[in-house]
């Protein structure tokens, strides 16, 4: 059995959040979508559960992080090329997100970052694995 990853993120307005990520090209599993949550498909074994804050609170006794002031996590996703990194960031900005820092270019690795409409940080990066030194 393959291990799957489900990242759970609280959101303020589920429909707006679905609209935002749809503009970035993501799809959702309708089997796990209702008024409380949706399952965003990132890859074959990678999913982001977007949960309205009230529902998210049922999974934890801790306070929900105010992402306008604090960072809870950075979700990093790989891209096929530098161009795909730029395309994703441009789509995020056009959909209402904000670029969160300057691009990082190390030659063999290139990455950019954005905040989604709920303030969650997303890192999109391309790495030329053939340029990575092997030990």
KEVOMI-352381 format. One record per residue (C-alpha): residue number from 1; x negated, y negated, z negated. Coordinates in nm, 4 decimals. Layout:
% KEVOMI-352381
PT,NUM,X,Y,Z
...
//
This chain:
% KEVOMI-352381
PT,1,0.0000,0.0000,0.0000
PT,2,-0.1307,-0.3432,0.0940
PT,3,-0.1382,-0.6104,-0.1759
PT,4,0.0814,-0.9056,-0.0898
PT,5,0.0530,-1.2530,-0.2374
PT,6,0.3534,-1.4620,-0.3389
PT,7,0.2646,-1.8166,-0.4464
PT,8,0.5514,-1.9822,-0.6348
PT,9,0.5880,-2.3600,-0.6071
PT,10,0.8570,-2.5844,-0.7576
PT,11,1.0346,-2.8250,-0.5225
PT,12,1.2761,-3.1097,-0.5790
PT,13,1.4985,-3.0713,-0.2697
PT,14,1.4922,-2.7276,-0.1101
PT,15,1.6521,-2.8329,0.2188
PT,16,1.4081,-3.1220,0.2698
PT,17,1.1173,-2.8931,0.1844
PT,18,1.2371,-2.6295,0.4322
PT,19,1.2696,-2.9034,0.6953
PT,20,0.9157,-3.0261,0.6236
PT,21,0.7543,-2.6830,0.6566
PT,22,0.9658,-2.5927,0.9594
PT,23,0.8104,-2.8942,1.1358
PT,24,0.4691,-2.7447,1.0546
PT,25,0.5690,-2.4227,1.2325
PT,26,0.6464,-2.1989,0.9338
PT,27,0.9422,-1.9614,0.9243
PT,28,1.1471,-1.8311,0.6340
PT,29,1.2832,-1.4935,0.5335
PT,30,1.6630,-1.5364,0.5154
PT,31,1.6849,-1.2234,0.2989
PT,32,1.5132,-1.4183,0.0178
PT,33,1.6732,-1.7572,0.0762
PT,34,1.9639,-1.9091,-0.1146
PT,35,2.0435,-2.2394,-0.2872
PT,36,1.7666,-2.1756,-0.5442
PT,37,1.4749,-2.0568,-0.3350
PT,38,1.3293,-1.9597,-0.0028
PT,39,1.0481,-1.7330,0.1041
PT,40,0.8143,-1.9093,0.3475
PT,41,0.6175,-1.6686,0.5639
PT,42,0.2506,-1.7632,0.5952
PT,43,0.1123,-1.4314,0.7174
PT,44,0.1838,-1.0608,0.7219
PT,45,0.1125,-1.0328,0.3483
PT,46,0.1176,-1.3985,0.2375
PT,47,0.4314,-1.5764,0.1223
PT,48,0.5128,-1.9039,-0.0510
PT,49,0.8207,-1.8947,-0.2699
PT,50,0.9643,-2.2448,-0.2787
PT,51,1.1883,-2.2684,-0.5847
PT,52,1.4086,-2.5588,-0.6904
PT,53,1.2723,-2.6952,-1.0179
PT,54,1.5681,-2.5787,-1.2314
PT,55,1.5231,-2.2223,-1.1048
PT,56,1.1421,-2.2412,-1.1282
PT,57,1.1772,-2.3261,-1.4995
PT,58,1.3344,-1.9839,-1.5611
PT,59,0.9939,-1.8250,-1.4857
PT,60,0.7851,-2.0249,-1.7353
PT,61,0.8007,-2.1914,-2.0740
PT,62,0.5423,-2.4499,-1.9624
PT,63,0.6238,-2.7900,-1.8198
PT,64,0.6220,-2.8330,-1.4444
PT,65,0.3199,-3.0326,-1.3317
PT,66,0.3890,-3.3857,-1.2074
PT,67,0.2077,-3.3514,-0.8768
PT,68,0.2165,-3.7273,-0.8200
PT,69,-0.0371,-3.7555,-1.1071
PT,70,-0.1908,-3.4121,-1.1594
PT,71,-0.3131,-3.1190,-0.9528
PT,72,-0.1733,-2.7770,-1.0350
PT,73,-0.3466,-2.5826,-0.7573
PT,74,-0.4701,-2.6189,-0.4013
PT,75,-0.3257,-2.3724,-0.1532
PT,76,-0.5942,-2.3091,0.1094
PT,77,-0.5107,-2.1584,0.4479
PT,78,-0.7447,-2.0696,0.7301
PT,79,-0.6996,-2.1893,1.0866
PT,80,-0.8210,-2.0392,1.4141
PT,81,-1.0167,-2.3486,1.5180
PT,82,-1.1057,-2.7064,1.4289
PT,83,-0.8348,-2.8174,1.6696
PT,84,-0.5748,-2.6092,1.4831
PT,85,-0.6834,-2.7747,1.1565
PT,86,-0.6252,-3.1180,1.3083
PT,87,-0.2940,-3.0107,1.4630
PT,88,-0.1605,-2.8842,1.1288
PT,89,-0.2643,-3.2000,0.9438
PT,90,-0.1115,-3.4199,1.2137
PT,91,0.2141,-3.2231,1.1946
PT,92,0.2136,-3.2563,0.8143
PT,93,0.1705,-3.6340,0.8355
PT,94,0.4388,-3.6674,1.1044
PT,95,0.6764,-3.4611,0.8853
PT,96,0.6303,-3.6936,0.5854
PT,97,0.3232,-3.5506,0.4131
PT,98,0.0087,-3.7453,0.3313
PT,99,-0.3531,-3.6704,0.4054
PT,100,-0.5107,-3.6287,0.0629
PT,101,-0.8791,-3.6857,0.1368
PT,102,-1.1316,-3.7411,0.4121
PT,103,-1.2102,-3.4439,0.6412
PT,104,-1.4988,-3.2243,0.5306
PT,105,-1.7297,-3.1166,0.8111
PT,106,-2.0224,-2.8870,0.7333
PT,107,-2.0774,-2.7816,1.0932
PT,108,-1.9959,-2.4154,1.0296
PT,109,-1.6899,-2.5086,0.8210
PT,110,-1.4336,-2.7832,0.8794
PT,111,-1.1425,-2.8655,0.6545
PT,112,-0.8758,-3.1211,0.5907
PT,113,-0.6169,-3.1537,0.3188
PT,114,-0.2614,-3.2822,0.2849
PT,115,0.0051,-3.3302,0.0217
PT,116,0.3481,-3.1938,0.1058
PT,117,0.6633,-3.3903,0.0225
PT,118,0.6589,-3.2500,-0.3332
PT,119,0.2951,-3.3486,-0.3887
PT,120,0.1498,-2.9973,-0.3652
PT,121,-0.2010,-2.9902,-0.2159
PT,122,-0.2730,-2.7813,0.0935
PT,123,-0.6179,-2.7234,0.2382
PT,124,-0.6432,-2.6208,0.6039
PT,125,-0.9865,-2.4988,0.7023
PT,126,-1.1738,-2.3391,0.9881
PT,127,-1.4887,-2.1412,0.9283
PT,128,-1.7212,-2.0198,1.2028
PT,129,-1.8129,-1.6883,1.0415
PT,130,-2.0857,-1.6238,1.2990
PT,131,-2.2705,-1.9294,1.1638
PT,132,-2.2588,-1.8133,0.8017
PT,133,-2.5912,-1.6814,0.6767
PT,134,-2.5825,-1.3099,0.6016
PT,135,-2.7934,-1.1763,0.3189
//
